[in-house]
């Protein structure tokens, strides 16, 4: 059983919400969400990740698999057999965003909105894999993130690596 930090773009793509995603990409994201539900989902205790889910998905579980994932996470967020809620304090210096985000100068251009996922992955006791579907920023910074202990799975690699 694995542990996962799920970027919201995986659920959005599972819903069919990415303009370049094909049916195969959508299916890959649905499968990744199903796999994540079989493991441990890592969230931050201040609900930064859940907040982004709420902003981009629907709590009704309709109409898509990403919405169903959001509903399921909301229902199970305090079930320790399903979710790990990790404390990731925000930085006082304002540059890194979170204390657990690496102090690596090569990561200073990494999207501040995605730093919560990195911080949760690094603070987790479960060594989770970050699932990303469509954000090319993760691809551009993959080597620096990897050097700092972040494991990333590119669910739709051709959408982020420039080969599509």
Beta strands, then each sheet from edge to edge (+ up, - down):
strand 1: 3-6
strand 2: 40-44
strand 3: 83-86
strand 4: 129-132
strand 5: 151-154
sheet 1: 3+ 2+ 1+ 4+ 5+
end
